[in-house]
């Protein structure tokens, strides 16, 4: 059964990812905790489907408040999915967008791109480093190494990051095959990437608490106490976080 095969494959990739990337996850969480403890934010960026990773850790129950999701409309799947594909290849756009955000050298930027090849992700990573931020890349080295860069520097996202967390999906992402069907189907990068994002939150919270700092965390707005708690968080961070 294909659903069982998918489960087996993604389970193997997930286990290998947490075993092999543990050190990189820990280092990335150190950078994130330093930003949170200094009263600053963690920016999260992706193009197309990779915007989901920014959404996952932004404004959600149990999530860190100081997360700024860089949800650039030009790179979203709505209103026309093809436009996001075209725009993510344009050089000289995302770095300019970063200038519109409240940024600081104490901030951390997480960039998610499975292939890591497009100009948009390289541009924003390079610009963040100019500002002085630490840059964390979630990307697949297997996928990235099988492609050429679409940035004039020749760099992939991994080349522009301080820490690289290798998502263990295969080149092309899709993993299942069937006789009589030419293309592979069902990608694993979303499961792998989302697990890493939540792991980063977990380790960042632990690091903050161990450092003697209580990190602000959203609670469910469907709890009786939720609205009041979250409203206070929003008042404290609305000037730093665009979507609030």
Residue frames as a rotation matrix with the C-alpha (Angstrom) as fourth column:
UNK 1
0.576 0.818 0.000 0.00
0.818 -0.576 0.000 0.00
0.000 0.000 -1.000 0.00
UNK 2
0.004 -0.629 0.778 1.41
0.579 -0.633 -0.514 3.35
0.815 0.452 0.361 -1.04
UNK 3
0.633 0.231 0.739 0.33
-0.355 -0.761 0.543 5.15
0.688 -0.606 -0.400 2.11
UNK 4
0.938 -0.346 0.031 2.41
0.160 0.510 0.845 2.68
-0.309 -0.788 0.533 4.16
UNK 5
0.281 -0.863 0.420 5.35
0.944 0.169 -0.283 3.07
0.174 0.476 0.862 1.82
UNK 6
0.266 -0.125 0.956 5.15
0.110 -0.981 -0.159 6.85
0.958 0.147 -0.247 2.19
UNK 7
0.917 0.131 0.378 5.08
-0.348 -0.207 0.915 6.51
0.198 -0.970 -0.144 5.98
UNK 8
0.737 -0.675 0.032 8.15
0.596 0.671 0.440 4.25
-0.318 -0.305 0.897 5.97
UNK 9
0.111 -0.721 0.684 10.13
0.837 -0.303 -0.456 6.58
0.536 0.623 0.570 3.72
UNK 10
0.320 0.045 0.946 9.31
-0.149 -0.984 0.097 9.79
0.936 -0.172 -0.308 5.55
UNK 11
0.992 0.021 0.121 9.94
-0.123 0.187 0.975 8.11
-0.002 -0.982 0.188 8.91
UNK 12
0.470 -0.878 0.092 13.41
0.873 0.477 0.100 7.03
-0.131 0.034 0.991 7.77
UNK 13
-0.019 -0.460 0.888 14.20
0.572 -0.733 -0.368 10.50
0.820 0.501 0.277 6.43
UNK 14
0.639 0.355 0.682 12.90
-0.287 -0.713 0.640 12.15
0.714 -0.605 -0.353 9.59
UNK 15
0.945 -0.314 -0.094 14.94
0.238 0.462 0.854 9.91
-0.225 -0.830 0.511 11.87
UNK 16
0.166 -0.926 0.339 18.10
0.981 0.123 -0.147 10.47
0.095 0.357 0.929 9.82
UNK 17
0.201 -0.028 0.979 17.47
0.284 -0.955 -0.086 14.19
0.937 0.295 -0.184 9.76
UNK 18
0.853 0.180 0.490 17.25
-0.370 -0.454 0.811 14.51
0.368 -0.873 -0.320 13.55
UNK 19
0.759 -0.651 -0.014 20.29
0.528 0.602 0.600 12.26
-0.382 -0.462 0.800 14.03
UNK 20
0.024 -0.831 0.555 22.53
0.995 -0.034 -0.093 13.92
0.096 0.555 0.826 11.46
UNK 21
-0.105 -0.006 0.994 21.37
0.361 -0.932 0.032 17.52
0.927 0.362 0.100 11.88
UNK 22
0.583 0.385 -0.716 21.15
0.778 -0.009 0.628 17.66
0.235 -0.923 -0.305 15.68
UNK 23
-0.256 -0.790 -0.557 24.22
0.860 -0.450 0.242 19.88
-0.441 -0.417 0.794 15.99
UNK 24
-0.848 -0.034 0.529 22.97
0.377 -0.740 0.556 22.30
0.373 0.671 0.640 13.36
UNK 25
0.218 0.973 0.080 19.52
0.463 -0.175 0.869 22.48
0.859 -0.152 -0.488 14.98
UNK 26
0.423 -0.126 -0.897 21.17
0.893 -0.106 0.437 23.24
-0.150 -0.986 0.067 18.33
UNK 27
-0.665 -0.731 -0.153 23.36
0.676 -0.677 0.291 25.97
-0.316 0.090 0.944 16.84
UNK 28
-0.562 0.541 0.626 20.40
0.332 -0.545 0.770 27.52
0.758 0.640 0.127 15.00
UNK 29
0.493 0.794 -0.355 18.38
0.631 -0.044 0.775 27.54
0.600 -0.606 -0.523 18.23
UNK 30
-0.104 -0.618 -0.779 21.25
0.921 -0.356 0.159 29.33
-0.375 -0.701 0.606 19.99
UNK 31
-0.922 -0.233 0.310 20.99
0.358 -0.817 0.451 32.15
0.149 0.527 0.837 17.46
UNK 32
-0.152 0.954 0.257 17.21
0.303 -0.203 0.931 32.26
0.941 0.219 -0.259 17.75
UNK 33
0.448 0.298 -0.843 17.32
0.870 0.070 0.487 32.35
0.204 -0.952 -0.227 21.55
UNK 34
-0.554 -0.717 -0.423 19.86
0.766 -0.638 0.076 35.18
-0.325 -0.282 0.903 21.49
UNK 35
-0.774 0.342 0.532 17.46
0.159 -0.709 0.687 37.22
0.613 0.617 0.494 19.33
UNK 36
0.253 0.949 -0.186 14.50
0.415 0.067 0.907 36.52
0.874 -0.307 -0.377 21.60
UNK 37
0.261 -0.214 -0.941 16.41
0.964 0.011 0.265 37.24
-0.047 -0.977 0.209 24.81
UNK 38
-0.780 -0.601 -0.174 17.58
0.582 -0.799 0.152 40.58
-0.231 0.017 0.973 23.41
UNK 39
-0.158 0.827 -0.540 13.99
0.135 -0.524 -0.841 41.66
-0.978 -0.206 -0.028 22.74
UNK 40
-0.519 -0.084 -0.851 14.30
-0.775 -0.374 0.509 41.24
-0.361 0.924 0.129 19.01
UNK 41
0.493 0.861 0.121 12.70
-0.642 0.454 -0.617 38.85
-0.587 0.227 0.777 16.51
UNK 42
-0.553 -0.491 0.673 13.19
0.128 0.748 0.651 35.81
-0.823 0.446 -0.351 14.32
UNK 43
0.008 0.506 -0.863 12.26
-0.889 -0.391 -0.237 36.53
-0.458 0.769 0.447 10.69
UNK 44
-0.330 -0.059 0.942 11.09
0.178 0.976 0.123 33.54
-0.927 0.208 -0.312 8.62
UNK 45
0.007 0.219 -0.976 11.02
-0.827 -0.548 -0.129 33.57
-0.563 0.807 0.177 4.83
UNK 46
-0.540 -0.173 0.823 10.08
0.316 0.865 0.390 31.22
-0.780 0.471 -0.413 2.02
UNK 47
-0.644 0.308 -0.700 8.66
-0.732 -0.514 0.447 31.38
-0.222 0.801 0.556 -1.50
UNK 48
-0.304 0.590 -0.748 5.57
-0.567 0.518 0.640 29.62
0.766 0.619 0.177 -2.83
UNK 49
0.557 0.523 -0.645 4.78
0.120 0.718 0.686 26.53
0.822 -0.459 0.337 -0.75
UNK 50
-0.293 -0.768 -0.570 7.71
0.749 0.186 -0.636 27.38
0.594 -0.613 0.521 1.51
UNK 51
-0.459 0.253 0.851 5.69
-0.466 -0.885 0.011 30.26
0.756 -0.392 0.524 2.91
UNK 52
0.565 0.714 -0.413 3.97
-0.061 0.535 0.843 27.53
0.823 -0.451 0.346 4.93
UNK 53
-0.001 -0.649 -0.761 7.02
0.823 0.432 -0.370 27.26
0.569 -0.626 0.533 7.16
UNK 54
-0.885 -0.229 0.405 6.76
0.028 -0.895 -0.445 30.91
0.465 -0.382 0.799 8.15
UNK 55
-0.034 0.966 0.255 3.03
-0.621 -0.220 0.752 30.47
0.783 -0.133 0.608 8.78
UNK 56
0.281 0.148 -0.948 3.66
0.354 0.902 0.246 27.41
0.892 -0.405 0.201 10.93
UNK 57
-0.278 -0.516 -0.810 5.61
0.934 0.052 -0.354 29.29
0.225 -0.855 0.467 13.59
UNK 58
-0.931 -0.024 0.364 3.79
0.011 -0.999 -0.038 32.63
0.364 -0.031 0.931 13.42
UNK 59
-0.527 0.773 0.353 0.82
-0.840 -0.537 -0.079 33.68
0.129 -0.339 0.932 15.58
UNK 60
0.088 0.556 -0.827 -0.10
-0.288 0.809 0.513 30.22
0.954 0.193 0.232 16.75
UNK 61
0.828 0.301 0.474 -0.95
-0.534 0.166 0.829 28.53
0.171 -0.939 0.298 20.04
UNK 62
0.808 -0.565 0.164 2.23
0.340 0.676 0.654 27.35
-0.481 -0.472 0.739 21.71
UNK 63
0.414 -0.648 0.639 4.38
0.810 -0.058 -0.584 29.40
0.416 0.759 0.501 19.37
UNK 64
-0.418 -0.668 -0.615 6.94
0.823 -0.565 0.054 32.08
-0.384 -0.484 0.787 20.10
UNK 65
0.642 0.662 -0.388 5.59
0.480 -0.741 -0.469 35.61
-0.598 0.115 -0.793 19.85
UNK 66
0.260 -0.571 -0.779 8.80
-0.430 -0.790 0.436 37.22
-0.865 0.222 -0.451 18.45
UNK 67
-0.439 -0.311 0.843 8.43
0.593 0.605 0.532 35.58
-0.675 0.733 -0.081 15.03
UNK 68
-0.038 0.354 -0.935 8.04
-0.522 -0.804 -0.283 37.84
-0.852 0.477 0.216 12.00
UNK 69
0.035 0.141 0.989 6.61
0.628 0.767 -0.131 35.89
-0.778 0.626 -0.062 9.06
UNK 70
-0.545 -0.300 -0.783 7.80
-0.381 -0.743 0.550 37.51
-0.747 0.598 0.291 5.82
UNK 71
-0.135 0.642 0.754 4.72
0.652 0.631 -0.420 36.64
-0.746 0.435 -0.504 3.76
UNK 72
-0.694 -0.224 -0.684 5.43
-0.280 -0.792 0.543 38.63
-0.663 0.569 0.487 0.62
UNK 73
0.304 0.950 0.077 2.27
-0.285 0.168 -0.944 38.65
-0.909 0.265 0.322 -1.54
UNK 74
0.342 -0.221 -0.913 4.26
-0.937 -0.155 -0.313 38.53
-0.072 0.963 -0.260 -4.80
UNK 75
-0.644 -0.703 -0.302 5.68
-0.699 0.701 -0.142 35.16
0.311 0.120 -0.943 -3.75
UNK 76
-0.414 0.593 0.691 2.41
-0.492 0.493 -0.718 33.56
-0.766 -0.637 0.087 -2.62
UNK 77
-0.858 0.143 0.493 0.45
0.418 0.752 0.510 30.92
-0.298 0.644 -0.705 -4.52
UNK 78
0.260 0.963 0.070 -2.54
0.920 -0.225 -0.322 33.27
-0.294 0.148 -0.944 -4.57
UNK 79
0.234 0.971 -0.048 -3.88
-0.598 0.105 -0.794 34.75
-0.766 0.214 0.606 -6.82
UNK 80
0.848 -0.016 -0.529 -1.83
-0.464 0.459 -0.758 33.00
0.255 0.888 0.382 -9.55
UNK 81
0.815 -0.513 0.270 0.55
0.135 0.620 0.773 30.22
-0.564 -0.593 0.575 -8.57
UNK 82
0.511 -0.641 0.573 2.76
0.840 0.230 -0.492 30.65
0.184 0.732 0.656 -11.65
UNK 83
0.680 -0.238 0.694 3.54
-0.113 -0.969 -0.221 34.22
0.725 0.072 -0.685 -10.60
UNK 84
0.828 -0.396 0.397 5.26
-0.431 0.003 0.902 32.98
-0.358 -0.918 -0.168 -7.44
UNK 85
0.552 -0.635 0.540 7.50
0.666 0.726 0.173 30.78
-0.501 0.264 0.824 -9.58
UNK 86
0.462 -0.354 0.813 8.41
0.645 -0.496 -0.582 33.69
0.609 0.793 -0.001 -11.82
UNK 87
0.771 -0.081 0.632 8.95
-0.323 -0.905 0.278 36.14
0.549 -0.419 -0.723 -8.97
UNK 88
0.864 -0.454 0.219 11.19
-0.060 0.338 0.939 33.89
-0.500 -0.824 0.265 -6.87
UNK 89
0.372 -0.743 0.556 13.65
0.908 0.416 -0.053 33.83
-0.192 0.525 0.829 -9.76
UNK 90
0.683 -0.048 0.729 13.91
0.306 -0.888 -0.345 37.62
0.663 0.458 -0.592 -9.93
UNK 91
-0.159 -0.825 -0.542 17.12
0.969 -0.026 -0.244 39.06
0.187 -0.564 0.804 -8.55
UNK 92
-0.906 -0.310 0.288 17.13
0.258 -0.944 -0.207 42.39
0.336 -0.113 0.935 -6.72
UNK 93
-0.060 0.958 0.280 13.66
-0.174 -0.286 0.942 42.12
0.983 0.007 0.184 -5.18
UNK 94
0.626 0.398 -0.670 13.70
0.503 0.450 0.738 40.32
0.595 -0.799 0.081 -1.83
UNK 95
-0.372 -0.802 -0.467 16.75
0.916 -0.237 -0.322 42.21
0.148 -0.548 0.823 -0.59
UNK 96
-0.782 0.177 0.598 14.87
-0.060 -0.976 0.210 45.47
0.621 0.129 0.774 -1.25
UNK 97
0.296 0.948 -0.115 11.82
-0.001 0.120 0.993 44.10
0.955 -0.294 0.037 0.55
UNK 98
0.152 -0.299 -0.942 13.90
0.914 0.405 0.019 43.43
0.376 -0.864 0.335 3.65
UNK 99
-0.849 -0.477 0.228 14.59
0.391 -0.856 -0.337 47.17
0.356 -0.197 0.913 3.83
UNK 100
-0.229 0.858 0.461 10.87
-0.352 -0.514 0.782 47.69
0.907 0.016 0.420 4.50
UNK 101
0.550 0.383 -0.743 11.02
0.453 0.610 0.650 45.58
0.702 -0.694 0.162 7.66
UNK 102
0.694 -0.350 0.629 12.21
-0.696 -0.551 0.461 46.60
0.186 -0.758 -0.626 11.12
UNK 103
0.729 -0.506 -0.461 15.56
0.359 0.856 -0.372 44.81
0.583 0.106 0.806 11.13
UNK 104
0.687 -0.534 0.493 18.52
-0.726 -0.479 0.493 44.79
-0.028 -0.697 -0.717 13.49
UNK 105
-0.176 -0.838 -0.516 21.86
-0.722 0.466 -0.512 42.95
0.669 0.282 -0.687 13.71
UNK 106
-0.697 -0.054 0.715 20.45
-0.647 0.477 -0.595 41.13
-0.309 -0.877 -0.368 16.75
UNK 107
0.402 0.913 -0.072 17.74
-0.828 0.329 -0.454 39.51
-0.390 0.242 0.888 14.62
UNK 108
-0.628 -0.467 0.622 17.88
-0.109 0.845 0.524 36.01
-0.771 0.261 -0.581 13.13
UNK 109
0.038 0.623 -0.781 16.60
-0.976 -0.143 -0.162 35.10
-0.212 0.769 0.603 9.67
UNK 110
-0.356 -0.032 0.934 15.37
0.025 0.999 0.044 31.60
-0.934 0.039 -0.355 8.81
UNK 111
-0.134 0.266 -0.954 15.11
-0.962 -0.267 0.061 30.96
-0.238 0.926 0.292 5.07
UNK 112
-0.082 0.199 0.977 13.42
-0.055 0.978 -0.203 27.81
-0.995 -0.071 -0.069 3.78
UNK 113
0.382 0.182 -0.906 14.01
-0.911 -0.093 -0.402 26.61
-0.157 0.979 0.130 0.23
UNK 114
0.734 -0.043 0.678 14.22
-0.072 0.987 0.141 22.93
-0.675 -0.152 0.722 -0.61
UNK 115
0.729 -0.481 0.487 16.24
0.658 0.297 -0.692 23.46
0.188 0.825 0.533 -3.79
UNK 116
0.408 -0.555 -0.725 17.99
0.470 -0.553 0.688 26.60
-0.783 -0.621 0.035 -2.55
UNK 117
-0.305 -0.645 0.701 18.68
0.896 0.054 0.440 27.68
-0.322 0.763 0.561 -6.11
UNK 118
0.364 0.595 0.717 16.46
0.853 -0.522 0.000 30.69
0.374 0.611 -0.697 -6.75
UNK 119
-0.415 -0.622 0.664 17.59
0.405 -0.780 -0.477 34.31
0.815 0.071 0.576 -6.65
UNK 120
0.350 0.669 0.656 14.96
-0.273 -0.597 0.754 35.38
0.896 -0.443 -0.026 -4.13
UNK 121
0.959 0.032 -0.280 16.23
0.239 0.435 0.868 33.21
0.150 -0.900 0.409 -1.30
UNK 122
0.070 -0.997 -0.039 19.89
0.977 0.077 -0.200 33.95
0.203 -0.024 0.979 -1.99
UNK 123
-0.212 -0.101 0.972 19.24
0.241 -0.969 -0.048 37.70
0.947 0.224 0.230 -2.17
UNK 124
0.654 0.558 0.511 17.43
-0.316 -0.412 0.855 37.91
0.687 -0.720 -0.094 1.15
UNK 125
0.811 -0.429 -0.396 20.05
0.584 0.589 0.558 35.78
-0.006 -0.684 0.729 2.90
UNK 126
-0.170 -0.931 0.324 22.92
0.898 -0.281 -0.337 37.91
0.405 0.234 0.884 1.61
UNK 127
-0.038 0.232 0.972 21.12
-0.048 -0.972 0.231 41.13
0.998 -0.038 0.048 2.58
UNK 128
0.916 0.401 -0.017 20.43
-0.029 0.107 0.994 39.82
0.401 -0.910 0.110 6.08
UNK 129
0.437 -0.835 -0.334 24.11
0.899 0.396 0.188 39.05
-0.025 -0.383 0.924 6.53
UNK 130
-0.309 -0.499 0.810 24.98
0.525 -0.799 -0.292 42.60
0.793 0.335 0.509 5.44
UNK 131
0.442 0.578 0.686 22.71
-0.305 -0.622 0.721 43.87
0.844 -0.528 -0.099 8.20
UNK 132
-0.502 -0.716 0.486 24.52
-0.751 0.081 -0.656 41.62
0.430 -0.693 -0.578 10.66
UNK 133
0.467 0.757 0.457 21.87
-0.874 0.473 0.109 38.98
-0.134 -0.450 0.883 11.25
UNK 134
-0.691 -0.481 0.540 22.58
-0.387 0.877 0.285 35.30
-0.611 -0.013 -0.792 11.64
UNK 135
0.005 0.654 -0.756 21.06
-0.996 0.067 0.052 33.34
0.085 0.753 0.652 8.76
UNK 136
-0.459 -0.005 0.888 19.67
-0.303 0.941 -0.151 29.82
-0.835 -0.339 -0.434 9.12
UNK 137
-0.363 0.304 -0.881 18.93
-0.917 0.048 0.395 27.83
0.162 0.952 0.261 5.96
UNK 138
-0.048 0.396 0.917 16.56
-0.228 0.890 -0.396 24.89
-0.972 -0.228 0.048 5.72
UNK 139
0.291 0.039 -0.956 17.38
-0.952 -0.085 -0.294 23.24
-0.092 0.996 0.012 2.42
UNK 140
0.862 -0.017 0.506 18.03
0.023 1.000 -0.006 19.85
-0.506 0.017 0.862 0.86
UNK 141
-0.029 -0.952 -0.305 21.69
-0.609 -0.225 0.761 19.36
-0.793 0.208 -0.573 0.01
UNK 142
-0.426 -0.063 0.902 20.77
0.463 0.842 0.277 16.43
-0.777 0.536 -0.330 -2.23
UNK 143
0.577 0.724 0.378 18.32
0.739 -0.267 -0.618 18.58
-0.347 0.636 -0.689 -4.20
UNK 144
0.790 -0.261 -0.555 20.55
-0.248 -0.964 0.100 21.66
-0.561 0.059 -0.826 -4.21
UNK 145
-0.196 -0.975 0.101 23.63
-0.331 0.163 0.930 19.79
-0.923 0.149 -0.355 -5.41
UNK 146
-0.294 0.154 0.943 21.69
0.736 0.667 0.120 18.49
-0.610 0.729 -0.310 -8.42
UNK 147
0.710 0.621 0.333 20.83
0.699 -0.564 -0.439 22.01
-0.085 0.544 -0.834 -9.66
UNK 148
-0.457 -0.774 0.439 22.58
0.775 -0.588 -0.230 25.13
0.436 0.235 0.868 -10.88
UNK 149
-0.427 0.248 -0.870 22.10
0.601 -0.641 -0.478 28.43
-0.676 -0.726 0.125 -9.09
UNK 150
0.244 0.552 0.798 19.74
0.919 -0.394 -0.008 31.03
0.310 0.735 -0.603 -10.55
UNK 151
0.854 -0.050 -0.517 21.61
0.228 -0.859 0.459 33.84
-0.467 -0.510 -0.722 -8.75
UNK 152
0.864 -0.503 0.022 24.27
-0.210 -0.398 -0.893 35.88
0.458 0.767 -0.450 -10.53
UNK 153
0.263 -0.785 0.561 26.77
-0.958 -0.142 0.250 35.07
-0.116 -0.603 -0.789 -7.75
UNK 154
-0.165 -0.252 -0.954 26.47
-0.490 0.860 -0.142 31.39
0.856 0.444 -0.265 -8.54
UNK 155
-0.906 -0.206 0.370 25.55
-0.418 0.285 -0.863 30.75
0.072 -0.936 -0.344 -4.92
UNK 156
-0.162 0.856 -0.490 22.86
0.363 0.514 0.777 28.51
0.917 -0.052 -0.395 -3.54
UNK 157
0.658 0.510 0.554 21.08
-0.312 -0.485 0.817 29.32
0.685 -0.710 -0.161 -0.29
UNK 158
0.860 -0.333 -0.386 23.41
0.509 0.609 0.609 27.06
0.032 -0.720 0.693 1.67
UNK 159
-0.066 -0.954 0.292 26.37
0.890 -0.188 -0.416 29.18
0.452 0.232 0.861 0.54
UNK 160
-0.303 0.027 0.953 24.84
-0.032 -0.999 0.018 32.31
0.953 -0.025 0.303 2.08
UNK 161
0.723 0.687 0.074 23.90
-0.160 0.063 0.985 30.91
0.672 -0.724 0.155 5.50
UNK 162
-0.113 -0.713 0.692 25.61
-0.939 -0.150 -0.308 30.73
0.323 -0.685 -0.653 8.89
UNK 163
-0.594 0.024 0.804 23.91
-0.395 0.862 -0.317 27.43
-0.701 -0.506 -0.503 9.71
UNK 164
-0.375 0.467 -0.801 22.49
-0.822 0.232 0.520 24.92
0.429 0.853 0.297 7.24
UNK 165
-0.306 0.391 0.868 19.93
-0.489 0.718 -0.496 22.35
-0.817 -0.576 -0.029 8.34
UNK 166
-0.841 -0.133 -0.525 19.81
-0.535 0.358 0.765 19.69
0.086 0.924 -0.372 5.65
UNK 167
0.188 0.941 0.280 16.30
-0.808 0.311 -0.500 18.45
-0.558 -0.132 0.819 4.92
UNK 168
-0.590 -0.613 0.526 16.75
-0.340 0.779 0.527 14.81
-0.733 0.132 -0.668 3.97
UNK 169
0.604 0.785 0.137 14.35
-0.131 0.268 -0.955 14.76
-0.786 0.558 0.264 1.03
UNK 170
-0.059 -0.605 0.794 15.58
0.754 0.494 0.432 13.54
-0.654 0.625 0.427 -2.33
UNK 171
-0.873 -0.256 -0.416 16.31
-0.095 -0.746 0.659 15.67
-0.479 0.615 0.626 -5.37
UNK 172
-0.735 0.672 -0.089 12.95
-0.139 -0.022 0.990 16.58
0.663 0.740 0.110 -6.86
UNK 173
-0.597 0.406 0.692 11.30
-0.802 -0.277 -0.530 15.87
-0.024 -0.871 0.491 -3.47
UNK 174
0.462 0.876 -0.138 8.77
-0.880 0.472 0.049 13.27
0.108 0.099 0.989 -4.71
UNK 175
-0.449 -0.732 0.512 9.52
-0.840 0.541 0.038 9.73
-0.305 -0.413 -0.858 -3.48
UNK 176
-0.013 0.516 0.856 6.85
-0.160 0.844 -0.511 7.27
-0.987 -0.143 0.071 -4.63
UNK 177
-0.674 -0.214 -0.707 6.81
-0.728 0.029 0.685 5.34
-0.126 0.976 -0.175 -7.90
UNK 178
0.179 0.713 0.678 4.33
-0.277 0.698 -0.661 3.07
-0.944 -0.069 0.323 -9.69
UNK 179
-0.720 -0.373 0.585 4.67
0.379 0.494 0.782 0.88
-0.581 0.785 -0.215 -12.72
UNK 180
-0.130 0.651 0.748 3.03
0.983 -0.017 0.185 2.55
0.133 0.759 -0.637 -15.69
UNK 181
0.925 0.369 -0.094 3.41
0.380 -0.907 0.182 6.04
-0.018 -0.204 -0.979 -14.19
UNK 182
0.310 -0.880 0.359 6.42
0.586 -0.121 -0.801 8.06
0.749 0.458 0.479 -15.31
UNK 183
-0.090 -0.433 0.897 6.67
-0.395 -0.811 -0.432 10.85
0.914 -0.393 -0.098 -12.69
UNK 184
-0.706 -0.134 -0.695 7.33
0.581 0.452 -0.677 10.24
0.405 -0.882 -0.242 -9.03
UNK 185
0.118 0.807 0.578 4.69
-0.017 -0.581 0.814 11.51
0.993 -0.106 -0.055 -6.61
UNK 186
0.896 0.363 -0.255 4.28
0.282 -0.023 0.959 12.65
0.343 -0.931 -0.123 -2.96
UNK 187
0.025 -0.894 0.446 6.98
-0.111 -0.446 -0.888 14.92
0.994 -0.027 -0.110 -1.55
UNK 188
0.354 0.013 -0.935 8.39
0.830 0.457 0.320 14.67
0.432 -0.889 0.151 1.96
UNK 189
-0.565 -0.739 0.366 9.94
0.494 -0.659 -0.567 18.12
0.660 -0.140 0.738 2.42
UNK 190
0.025 0.643 0.765 6.90
-0.419 -0.688 0.592 19.60
0.908 -0.336 0.252 4.17
UNK 191
0.884 0.285 -0.370 6.87
0.156 0.567 0.809 16.94
0.441 -0.773 0.456 6.88
UNK 192
0.149 -0.931 -0.333 10.64
0.937 0.241 -0.253 17.22
0.316 -0.274 0.908 7.34
UNK 193
-0.548 -0.408 0.730 10.70
0.315 -0.909 -0.272 21.02
0.775 0.081 0.627 7.33
UNK 194
0.346 0.755 0.558 7.75
-0.370 -0.437 0.820 21.49
0.862 -0.490 0.128 9.66
UNK 195
0.793 -0.110 -0.600 9.33
0.522 0.631 0.574 19.11
0.315 -0.768 0.558 12.16
UNK 196
-0.283 -0.959 -0.021 12.53
0.882 -0.251 -0.400 21.16
0.378 -0.132 0.916 12.10
UNK 197
-0.327 0.209 0.922 10.65
-0.068 -0.978 0.197 24.42
0.943 0.001 0.334 12.56
UNK 198
0.736 0.651 0.183 8.86
-0.262 0.025 0.965 23.13
0.624 -0.758 0.189 15.65
UNK 199
0.531 -0.645 -0.550 12.11
0.814 0.570 0.117 21.61
0.237 -0.509 0.827 16.93
UNK 200
-0.474 -0.701 0.533 13.75
0.535 -0.710 -0.458 25.03
0.700 0.068 0.711 16.63
UNK 201
0.155 0.617 0.772 10.93
-0.429 -0.661 0.615 26.56
0.890 -0.426 0.163 18.64
UNK 202
0.887 0.220 -0.406 11.27
0.198 0.614 0.764 23.86
0.418 -0.758 0.501 21.29
UNK 203
0.162 -0.923 -0.350 15.02
0.960 0.229 -0.159 24.30
0.227 -0.311 0.923 21.65
UNK 204
-0.426 -0.254 0.869 14.81
0.215 -0.961 -0.175 28.09
0.879 0.112 0.463 21.53
UNK 205
0.557 0.698 0.450 12.29
-0.353 -0.291 0.889 28.11
0.752 -0.654 0.085 24.38
UNK 206
0.802 -0.303 -0.514 14.48
0.571 0.642 0.511 25.78
0.175 -0.704 0.689 26.43
UNK 207
-0.210 -0.959 0.192 17.56
0.852 -0.276 -0.444 27.94
0.479 0.071 0.875 25.80
UNK 208
-0.160 0.223 0.962 15.72
-0.135 -0.970 0.203 31.10
0.978 -0.097 0.186 26.83
UNK 209
0.828 0.551 0.101 14.40
-0.197 0.118 0.973 29.60
0.524 -0.826 0.206 30.06
UNK 210
0.574 -0.690 -0.441 17.81
0.809 0.560 0.178 28.19
0.124 -0.459 0.880 30.98
UNK 211
-0.434 -0.731 0.527 19.28
0.641 -0.661 -0.389 31.66
0.633 0.169 0.756 30.42
UNK 212
-0.647 0.220 -0.730 16.80
0.643 -0.356 -0.678 33.10
-0.409 -0.908 0.089 32.91
UNK 213
-0.843 0.379 -0.382 14.54
-0.499 -0.816 0.292 34.73
-0.201 0.437 0.877 30.33
UNK 214
-0.306 0.827 0.472 10.84
0.283 0.553 -0.784 33.94
-0.909 -0.106 -0.403 30.02
UNK 215
-0.991 -0.102 0.090 10.03
0.112 -0.246 0.963 33.88
-0.076 0.964 0.255 26.29
UNK 216
-0.352 0.919 -0.179 6.62
-0.700 -0.385 -0.602 35.24
-0.622 -0.086 0.778 25.27
UNK 217
-0.986 0.076 0.149 4.43
0.143 0.847 0.511 32.42
-0.087 0.525 -0.846 23.97
UNK 218
-0.479 0.873 -0.095 0.99
-0.768 -0.365 0.526 32.59
0.424 0.325 0.845 22.40
UNK 219
-0.781 0.389 0.488 -1.83
-0.022 0.764 -0.645 30.60
-0.624 -0.514 -0.588 23.97
UNK 220
-0.666 0.590 0.456 -4.92
0.722 0.356 0.593 29.38
0.188 0.725 -0.663 22.17
UNK 221
-0.895 0.397 0.203 -7.40
-0.395 -0.917 0.056 32.19
0.209 -0.030 0.978 21.57
UNK 222
-0.040 0.912 -0.409 -10.11
-0.283 0.382 0.880 29.58
0.958 0.151 0.243 22.16
UNK 223
-0.419 -0.091 -0.903 -9.17
0.831 0.362 -0.422 29.31
0.366 -0.928 -0.076 25.83
UNK 224
0.646 0.745 -0.166 -11.12
0.743 -0.564 0.359 31.66
0.174 -0.355 -0.918 28.09
UNK 225
0.533 -0.522 -0.666 -7.91
0.293 -0.625 0.723 33.45
-0.794 -0.580 -0.180 29.06
UNK 226
0.035 -0.655 0.754 -6.42
0.926 0.304 0.222 33.41
-0.375 0.691 0.618 25.57
UNK 227
0.511 0.234 0.827 -7.56
0.688 -0.688 -0.230 36.74
0.515 0.687 -0.513 24.16
UNK 228
0.993 -0.104 0.064 -6.27
-0.121 -0.785 0.607 38.80
-0.013 -0.610 -0.792 27.06
UNK 229
0.396 -0.901 0.179 -2.87
0.260 0.297 0.919 37.10
-0.881 -0.318 0.351 27.10
UNK 230
-0.036 -0.408 0.912 -2.38
0.974 0.189 0.123 37.36
-0.223 0.893 0.391 23.36
UNK 231
0.782 0.376 0.497 -3.55
0.489 -0.864 -0.117 40.96
0.386 0.334 -0.860 23.24
UNK 232
0.823 -0.544 -0.163 -0.73
-0.177 -0.518 0.837 41.90
-0.540 -0.660 -0.522 25.63
UNK 233
-0.004 -0.837 0.547 1.80
0.562 0.451 0.694 40.10
-0.827 0.310 0.468 23.46
UNK 234
0.226 0.161 0.961 0.54
0.959 -0.209 -0.191 41.89
0.170 0.965 -0.202 20.37
UNK 235
0.991 0.121 0.061 0.79
0.104 -0.969 0.222 45.28
0.086 -0.214 -0.973 22.08
UNK 236
0.544 -0.838 -0.039 4.39
-0.099 -0.110 0.989 44.52
-0.833 -0.534 -0.143 22.99
UNK 237
-0.342 -0.778 0.526 5.51
0.347 0.416 0.841 43.32
-0.873 0.471 0.128 19.57
UNK 238
0.587 0.699 0.409 3.26
0.598 -0.034 -0.800 44.94
-0.545 0.715 -0.438 16.95
UNK 239
0.756 -0.338 -0.561 5.91
-0.490 -0.861 -0.140 47.50
-0.435 0.381 -0.816 15.99
UNK 240
-0.300 -0.949 0.096 8.44
-0.694 0.287 0.660 44.75
-0.654 0.131 -0.745 15.24
UNK 241
-0.692 0.117 0.712 6.19
0.336 0.926 0.174 42.26
-0.639 0.360 -0.680 13.47
UNK 242
-0.954 0.191 -0.232 4.63
-0.301 -0.590 0.749 43.30
0.006 0.784 0.620 10.17
UNK 243
-0.583 0.753 -0.307 1.61
0.141 0.465 0.874 40.99
0.800 0.466 -0.377 10.11
UNK 244
-0.423 0.448 -0.788 0.43
0.902 0.127 -0.412 42.00
-0.084 -0.885 -0.458 13.59
